[in-house]
Amino acid sequence: MNADELIPLKQSTYSVLLALGDEELHGYAIMQAIAEMTGERETILPGTLYAALARMVDEGLVEEREGPAEESSIELTSPNILRRAGWGP
């Protein structure tokens, strides 16, 4: 894969990926992590977050896990992220 085939990440997608790191988090925890990472200089609104998560699930970048009491969490799908970055097969 060459650089011309890579799709640039939106700021919201990039922020969510950084917030997730190696963790599985629910939406509110992702919002808190983004604020904490940036020293409260940046936040992500719920509508923006959930639109980004829906897009990321569709693209295979993250997976949604159903939890108790309808609380779901999100985790990264490493192979797809590496492919998107041009580092994987």
Buried (B, 14 or more C-beta within 10 A) or exposed (E): EEEEEEEEBBEBBEBBBEBBEEEBBBBEBBBEBBBEBBEEEEEBEEEBBEEBBEBBBEBEBBBBEEEEEEEEBBBBBEEBBEBBEEEEE
